[in-house]
Amino acid sequence: MVGAGFGGLNAVLSLARARVRVTVVDRRNHHLFQPLLYQVATAALSPADIAYPIRAIFRKQENATVLLAEAGSVDRSARELVLSDGRLGFDYLVLATGARHSYFGHDSWEPRAPGLKSLEDALEIRRRILLAFERAERETDRERRRALLTFVIVGGGPTGVELAGAIAEIARHVLVREFRSIDSRESSIQVLEAGPRILPTFPPDLAARAQQALERLGVQVRTGCAVRDVAPDSVVAGDTRIAAATILWAAGVRASPLARSLAVPLDAAGRVRVEPDLSIPGDDRIFAIGDVATLDSAAGNPLPGVAPVAMQQGRHVAENVKRDLAGLPRRPFRYRDKGSLAVIGRAEAVADLGKVRISGFLAWLAWCFVHILYLVGFRNRAVVLFEWAWAYVTHQRGARLITGSIDRPHS
C-alpha cells in the first residue's frame, strides 16, 4: 500500500481480518485530513489538529507494517516497488499516492503562488497571509501597502472558495483593531476563475449562492478570467495586472509522478485510466485509487477527486483482494455519491445532497458534522470541535503563529 491518505487508510483497515500481510509505505509519518488543510493555512487550526500518526492508526492491526520511505517507481517485471533506499517485493500493489498542484506547464509559478496539499504548504501560506498584514503596518508607500493588503486566489473550486472566505473573515473580523497604521477591513480578496462560474462541480444555483456569500464578505469574484502570468508581486489575468503580495494557487492538480512508471495510459492530469475493478490495464495485481486514478461514473463523467471517492475505492480494492483469495470473481466499482459540501465562511456553506440542496447556516452545520465525523482520533475531533465553537463565539483564531524567517522572499 503506497500512501496512507483516505484511500490507502480505508484499504488497509478493510484488510484487518484478511489472511494477508500488508505493508504501508508513506514518505510522511502522518495521515492528513486534507479537507481541513485550508483551516491550518488560515490560522483556524494547528497542524496536529488535522493529522494523526500512521503507526498509531494501525498499532492494533497485527497484519499491518508501516514503513517511512519514499517510492520512486514500480518495477512490474520484478514485482517490486523501488524505494529511494531499496526495493520492496509485492504480490498485490495499491497506489494511493494522491496528487500535487498543476500549474499547466508553468512550474516556475509555484514558488510565487503556492498551492495547498500538505502541512508544509499550509504553514507557508499561513506565514504569507499573516506577514502581509505585518508588513503593511510598517509600509509608508500607499501603493505598496495596497498591494500588501491584496490577496489573489487563482481557482474558484472548493479550495479557492474556502481560502477566500477564510481570509476575508481574518481581515474583516479577526484582525480588526489589532493594527494602528492599517485597517485590515480595507484588504482586497479576489478569486480568479477561468471558467464561467465558481464551484463548477456544484449545481448552478448553489454556485450562485456561494458567490453571493463571498461577495457579502467583501470578496471580489472574477469569472472568465484566465491567469497568463504570475510574478513575485503581481498576477496577470486577461489584460489586467493585479499588484498583490500574496497569490495562492487553487486551480488544478496533477497525479503523483509514480503513476508514470507503470507504463500504462494516463489522462491529461497524469492519472491512471483504471479498469472497472480499479486495477491498471494489463495487470490485475496492481491497483490505483483516489487522485492517482481516473474512472468514469455511471453517468459517463469522471469521478471527482474528493475524499469519499478515495475512501470507497480503498474499501472496494480490499474487498476484491479478499474475493481473489476466496476464489470468487471480482466486482466492478460503483461510486455511491453522498453529496458535496463547500464552506464559505462563518455559518455559510452550500450542500448538494442529490435531491436536497441547502445553503447558509443549515449547510454549514452539515459541513461541520461531516468533517468532525471523518476526522481520525477522538482528541482531534474534540479539539477541532472546541476550536470551532470558540471561533464562532469570539471571532478569534488561535493558531496565528508566523513560523520561519520573516525575511524570506517569495521567489
C-alpha positions as CSV (number, residue, x, y, z in Angstrom):
1,M,0.0,0.0,0.0
2,V,1.7,3.2,-1.2
3,G,0.2,6.2,0.6
4,A,-1.8,6.4,3.8
5,G,-4.4,9.0,2.6
6,F,-8.1,8.4,2.6
7,G,-7.9,5.6,0.0
8,G,-4.9,3.8,1.5
9,L,-6.1,4.1,5.1
10,N,-9.5,2.5,4.2
11,A,-8.0,-0.2,2.2
12,V,-5.6,-1.3,5.0
13,L,-8.3,-1.2,7.7
14,S,-10.6,-3.2,5.5
15,L,-7.9,-6.0,5.3
16,A,-7.6,-6.2,9.1
17,R,-9.2,-9.7,9.3
18,A,-7.9,-11.0,5.9
19,R,-5.2,-13.6,5.7
20,V,-2.7,-11.2,4.2
21,R,0.4,-9.2,5.3
22,V,0.0,-5.5,4.5
23,T,3.0,-3.1,4.2
24,V,2.1,0.6,4.3
25,V,4.7,2.8,2.6
26,D,4.4,6.6,3.0
27,R,7.0,9.3,2.9
28,R,5.3,11.1,5.8
29,N,4.6,9.6,9.2
30,H,1.1,11.0,9.5
31,H,-2.3,10.7,7.8
32,L,-3.6,14.1,6.8
33,F,-7.2,15.2,6.8
34,Q,-6.9,17.3,3.7
35,P,-10.4,18.9,3.6
36,L,-9.4,21.0,6.7
37,L,-6.0,21.9,5.5
38,Y,-7.2,25.3,4.5
39,Q,-8.0,26.0,8.1
40,V,-4.4,25.4,9.1
41,A,-3.4,27.8,6.3
42,T,-5.8,30.5,7.6
43,A,-4.8,30.1,11.3
44,A,-8.1,28.5,12.5
45,L,-6.5,25.1,13.4
46,S,-3.0,23.8,14.3
47,P,-1.3,21.1,12.2
48,A,-1.7,18.4,14.9
49,D,-5.4,19.0,14.9
50,I,-5.9,17.5,11.4
51,A,-3.1,15.0,11.3
52,Y,-2.6,11.6,13.0
53,P,0.4,9.3,13.2
54,I,0.1,6.4,10.8
55,R,1.7,3.9,13.2
56,A,-0.9,4.9,15.9
57,I,-3.7,4.2,13.5
58,F,-2.5,0.6,12.8
59,R,-1.0,-0.2,16.1
60,K,-3.7,-2.9,16.9
61,Q,-3.7,-4.3,13.3
62,E,-1.2,-7.1,13.6
63,N,-1.1,-7.9,9.9
64,A,-0.1,-4.3,9.0
65,T,3.5,-3.0,8.9
66,V,4.3,0.7,8.4
67,L,7.5,1.9,6.6
68,L,8.6,5.5,6.4
69,A,10.0,5.6,2.9
70,E,9.6,7.3,-0.5
71,A,8.6,5.3,-3.5
72,G,10.2,6.3,-6.8
73,S,8.9,3.8,-9.3
74,V,7.3,0.4,-9.9
75,D,9.3,-2.5,-11.5
76,R,6.4,-4.5,-12.8
77,S,8.6,-7.3,-14.3
78,A,10.4,-7.9,-11.0
79,R,7.1,-7.3,-8.9
80,E,9.0,-4.8,-6.8
81,L,8.3,-1.3,-5.6
82,V,11.5,0.8,-6.0
83,L,12.2,3.0,-3.0
84,S,14.7,5.8,-2.6
85,D,16.8,3.5,-0.4
86,G,15.9,-0.1,-1.5
87,R,13.3,-2.3,-3.0
88,L,10.2,-4.0,-1.7
89,G,8.6,-7.1,-3.3
90,F,4.8,-7.5,-3.6
91,D,2.1,-9.9,-4.6
92,Y,-0.5,-7.1,-4.8
93,L,0.3,-3.4,-5.1
94,V,-2.1,-0.5,-4.4
95,L,-1.1,3.0,-5.4
96,A,-2.9,5.7,-3.4
97,T,-0.3,8.4,-3.6
98,G,-2.7,11.3,-4.3
99,A,-1.9,14.4,-6.3
100,R,0.0,17.7,-6.4
101,H,-0.6,21.1,-7.8
102,S,-0.8,21.6,-11.6
103,Y,0.5,24.9,-13.0
104,F,-0.4,23.8,-16.5
105,G,3.2,23.9,-17.8
106,H,4.2,26.9,-15.8
107,D,6.1,25.3,-12.9
108,S,8.1,28.4,-12.3
109,W,4.9,29.9,-10.8
110,E,4.9,27.5,-7.9
111,P,7.2,29.5,-5.5
112,R,5.2,32.7,-6.2
113,A,1.8,31.1,-5.9
114,P,1.9,28.1,-3.5
115,G,-0.8,25.5,-3.6
116,L,-2.4,23.6,-0.7
117,K,-1.7,19.8,-0.5
118,S,0.5,19.3,2.6
119,L,1.1,20.7,6.1
120,E,4.2,22.4,4.8
121,D,2.1,24.1,2.2
122,A,-0.4,25.2,4.8
123,L,2.2,26.7,7.1
124,E,3.9,28.6,4.2
125,I,0.5,30.0,3.2
126,R,-0.3,31.0,6.8
127,R,3.1,32.7,7.0
128,R,2.5,34.7,3.9
129,I,-1.0,35.8,4.9
130,L,0.0,36.9,8.4
131,L,3.2,38.5,7.2
132,A,1.3,40.6,4.6
133,F,-0.6,42.4,7.4
134,E,2.6,42.8,9.4
135,R,4.5,44.3,6.5
136,A,1.6,46.6,5.6
137,E,1.6,48.0,9.1
138,R,5.1,49.3,8.5
139,E,4.7,50.3,4.9
140,T,4.5,54.1,4.2
141,D,4.1,54.0,0.5
142,R,0.3,53.9,-0.3
143,E,0.5,51.7,-3.5
144,R,2.9,49.2,-1.9
145,R,0.6,49.0,1.2
146,R,-2.4,48.4,-1.1
147,A,-0.5,45.5,-2.8
148,L,0.4,44.0,0.6
149,L,-3.3,44.0,1.5
150,T,-4.3,42.4,-1.8
151,F,-4.8,38.6,-1.7
152,V,-5.4,36.8,-5.0
153,I,-6.7,33.2,-5.1
154,V,-6.3,31.5,-8.5
155,G,-9.1,29.0,-9.0
156,G,-12.8,29.0,-7.9
157,G,-13.2,25.4,-6.9
158,P,-13.9,24.4,-3.2
159,T,-10.4,25.1,-2.1
160,G,-10.3,28.5,-3.6
161,V,-13.7,29.4,-2.2
162,E,-12.8,28.2,1.2
163,L,-9.5,30.1,1.3
164,A,-11.1,33.3,0.1
165,G,-13.8,33.1,2.7
166,A,-11.4,32.4,5.5
167,I,-9.0,35.2,4.5
168,A,-12.0,37.6,4.3
169,E,-13.0,36.6,7.8
170,I,-9.5,37.2,9.1
171,A,-9.4,40.7,7.5
172,R,-13.0,41.7,8.4
173,H,-13.3,40.3,11.9
174,V,-10.2,38.7,13.4
175,L,-7.6,41.4,13.0
176,V,-9.9,44.4,13.4
177,R,-8.4,46.9,16.0
178,E,-5.2,45.0,16.3
179,F,-3.2,47.3,14.0
180,R,-2.7,51.1,14.3
181,S,-1.5,52.1,10.8
182,I,-3.8,50.0,8.7
183,D,-7.4,49.0,8.7
184,S,-7.5,45.2,7.9
185,R,-11.0,45.6,6.6
186,E,-9.6,47.5,3.6
187,S,-8.0,44.3,2.3
188,S,-8.8,43.2,-1.2
189,I,-9.5,39.5,-1.6
190,Q,-10.0,38.4,-5.2
191,V,-10.9,35.0,-6.7
192,L,-9.9,34.5,-10.3
193,E,-11.7,31.7,-12.1
194,A,-11.1,30.8,-15.7
195,G,-14.5,29.2,-16.2
196,P,-17.9,30.8,-16.4
197,R,-18.7,30.3,-12.6
198,I,-17.1,29.2,-9.3
199,L,-17.8,25.7,-7.9
200,P,-18.2,24.2,-11.4
201,T,-19.0,20.7,-9.9
202,F,-21.9,22.1,-7.9
203,P,-25.4,22.9,-9.4
204,P,-25.5,26.5,-10.8
205,D,-28.0,27.7,-8.2
206,L,-25.7,26.7,-5.3
207,A,-22.7,28.1,-7.1
208,A,-24.6,31.4,-7.4
209,R,-25.4,31.4,-3.7
210,A,-21.8,30.7,-2.8
211,Q,-20.7,33.7,-4.9
212,Q,-23.3,35.9,-3.2
213,A,-22.0,34.7,0.2
214,L,-18.4,35.5,-0.8
215,E,-19.4,39.0,-2.0
216,R,-21.2,39.7,1.3
217,L,-17.8,39.1,2.9
218,G,-16.2,41.6,0.6
219,V,-14.6,39.1,-1.8
220,Q,-14.4,40.0,-5.4
221,V,-15.2,37.1,-7.7
222,R,-13.9,37.4,-11.3
223,T,-15.1,34.6,-13.7
224,G,-13.9,34.0,-17.2
225,C,-10.6,35.3,-16.0
226,A,-7.7,33.1,-17.0
227,V,-4.2,33.8,-15.5
228,R,-1.5,34.4,-18.0
229,D,1.5,35.2,-15.8
230,V,2.4,35.1,-12.1
231,A,5.2,37.4,-10.9
232,P,6.6,37.7,-7.3
233,D,4.4,40.7,-6.6
234,S,1.6,40.6,-9.2
235,V,-0.6,38.4,-11.4
236,V,-1.7,39.0,-14.9
237,A,-5.3,37.9,-15.5
238,G,-6.7,38.6,-19.0
239,D,-5.4,42.0,-19.9
240,T,-5.1,43.2,-16.3
241,R,-2.1,43.2,-14.0
242,I,-3.1,42.9,-10.3
243,A,-0.5,44.0,-7.8
244,A,-0.6,41.5,-4.9
245,A,1.9,40.4,-2.4
246,T,0.0,37.2,-1.7
247,I,-1.0,34.9,-4.5
248,L,-2.4,31.5,-3.8
249,W,-3.0,28.6,-6.2
250,A,-6.2,26.5,-6.2
251,A,-6.6,26.0,-10.0
252,G,-5.6,22.4,-10.7
253,V,-4.0,19.2,-9.7
254,R,-1.8,16.5,-11.3
255,A,-1.3,12.9,-10.2
256,S,1.7,11.7,-8.3
257,P,4.6,11.1,-10.7
258,L,4.8,7.5,-9.5
259,A,2.0,6.7,-11.9
260,R,4.2,7.4,-14.9
261,S,6.5,4.4,-14.0
262,L,3.6,2.0,-14.7
263,A,3.8,2.5,-18.5
264,V,0.0,2.5,-18.8
265,P,-2.4,5.0,-20.4
266,L,-2.7,8.2,-18.4
267,D,-5.1,11.2,-18.8
268,A,-4.0,14.8,-19.2
269,A,-3.6,15.2,-15.4
270,G,-1.3,12.1,-15.2
271,R,-3.9,9.8,-13.7
272,V,-4.1,6.1,-14.5
273,R,-7.1,5.1,-16.6
274,V,-8.0,2.1,-14.4
275,E,-10.2,-0.9,-15.2
276,P,-13.7,-1.2,-13.7
277,D,-12.3,-3.2,-10.8
278,L,-9.7,-0.4,-10.2
279,S,-6.7,-2.5,-11.4
280,I,-4.4,-1.0,-14.0
281,P,-4.6,-2.1,-17.7
282,G,-2.8,-5.3,-18.3
283,D,-2.0,-6.1,-14.6
284,D,-4.8,-7.2,-12.3
285,R,-2.4,-7.4,-9.3
286,I,-1.8,-3.6,-9.3
287,F,-4.5,-1.1,-8.3
288,A,-4.6,2.7,-8.5
289,I,-7.1,4.6,-6.4
290,G,-8.0,8.1,-5.3
291,D,-6.4,11.1,-7.1
292,V,-3.9,9.0,-8.9
293,A,-6.6,7.2,-10.8
294,T,-9.5,8.2,-13.2
295,L,-12.7,6.2,-13.8
296,D,-15.9,7.3,-15.3
297,S,-19.1,7.3,-13.2
298,A,-22.3,5.6,-14.3
299,A,-23.3,8.9,-15.9
300,G,-20.2,8.9,-18.0
301,N,-18.4,11.7,-16.2
302,P,-15.0,11.2,-14.5
303,L,-15.3,10.6,-10.8
304,P,-14.4,13.7,-8.7
305,G,-11.2,13.9,-6.8
306,V,-12.7,14.0,-3.4
307,A,-12.2,12.0,-0.2
308,P,-15.4,9.9,-0.4
309,V,-14.3,8.5,-3.8
310,A,-10.9,7.5,-2.4
311,M,-12.4,6.0,0.7
312,Q,-14.9,3.9,-1.2
313,Q,-12.3,2.8,-3.7
314,G,-9.9,1.8,-0.9
315,R,-12.6,-0.4,0.7
316,H,-13.5,-1.8,-2.8
317,V,-9.9,-2.8,-3.6
318,A,-9.7,-4.6,-0.2
319,E,-12.9,-6.5,-1.0
320,N,-11.7,-7.6,-4.4
321,V,-8.4,-8.8,-2.9
322,K,-10.4,-10.9,-0.4
323,R,-12.6,-12.2,-3.2
324,D,-9.4,-13.3,-5.1
325,L,-8.2,-15.2,-2.1
326,A,-11.6,-16.9,-1.8
327,G,-11.7,-17.8,-5.5
328,L,-14.6,-15.5,-6.3
329,P,-14.9,-13.2,-9.2
330,R,-14.2,-9.5,-8.7
331,R,-16.9,-6.8,-8.7
332,P,-16.7,-3.6,-10.6
333,F,-16.5,-0.4,-8.6
334,R,-19.7,1.7,-8.3
335,Y,-19.4,5.1,-6.5
336,R,-22.2,5.9,-4.1
337,D,-22.4,9.7,-4.3
338,K,-23.4,11.1,-0.9
339,G,-23.2,14.7,-2.0
340,S,-20.8,17.6,-2.0
341,L,-20.2,20.3,0.6
342,A,-18.3,23.6,0.4
343,V,-17.9,26.2,3.2
344,I,-17.7,29.9,2.5
345,G,-17.3,31.3,6.0
346,R,-18.9,31.7,9.4
347,A,-22.3,29.9,9.2
348,E,-22.2,30.0,5.4
349,A,-21.9,26.9,3.3
350,V,-23.5,25.1,0.3
351,A,-24.5,21.4,0.2
352,D,-25.5,19.4,-2.8
353,L,-27.1,16.2,-1.4
354,G,-28.6,14.9,-4.5
355,K,-32.3,15.7,-4.4
356,V,-31.7,18.1,-1.5
357,R,-29.8,21.3,-1.9
358,I,-29.3,23.6,1.0
359,S,-27.2,26.7,1.8
360,G,-26.5,29.0,4.7
361,F,-26.4,28.0,8.3
362,L,-28.0,24.6,7.9
363,A,-25.5,23.6,5.2
364,W,-22.7,24.9,7.5
365,L,-23.9,22.7,10.3
366,A,-24.0,19.7,7.9
367,W,-20.4,20.5,6.8
368,C,-19.2,20.7,10.5
369,F,-20.8,17.4,11.4
370,V,-19.4,15.5,8.4
371,H,-15.9,16.8,8.9
372,I,-15.9,16.0,12.6
373,L,-17.2,12.5,11.9
374,Y,-14.4,11.7,9.5
375,L,-11.5,13.1,11.5
376,V,-9.2,10.4,12.8
377,G,-8.8,10.2,16.5
378,F,-11.0,11.3,19.4
379,R,-8.6,14.0,20.5
380,N,-8.6,15.6,17.1
381,R,-12.4,15.6,17.0
382,A,-12.7,17.1,20.4
383,V,-10.0,19.8,19.8
384,V,-11.4,20.8,16.4
385,L,-15.0,21.0,17.8
386,F,-13.8,23.2,20.6
387,E,-11.7,25.5,18.3
388,W,-14.7,25.9,16.0
389,A,-17.0,26.7,18.9
390,W,-14.5,29.2,20.3
391,A,-14.0,30.9,17.0
392,Y,-17.8,31.1,16.4
393,V,-18.3,32.9,19.7
394,T,-15.2,35.1,19.8
395,H,-14.3,35.7,16.1
396,Q,-10.8,34.7,17.1
397,R,-8.3,32.2,15.6
398,G,-5.9,30.5,18.0
399,A,-3.1,29.4,15.6
400,R,-1.9,32.8,14.4
401,L,1.8,31.9,14.5
402,I,4.3,33.1,11.9
403,T,6.9,30.4,11.6
404,G,10.2,30.5,9.6
405,S,12.2,33.6,8.6
406,I,10.2,36.7,8.2
407,D,12.7,38.0,5.7
408,R,12.4,35.0,3.3
409,P,11.3,36.4,-0.1
410,H,8.6,34.9,-2.3
411,S,10.9,34.0,-5.2
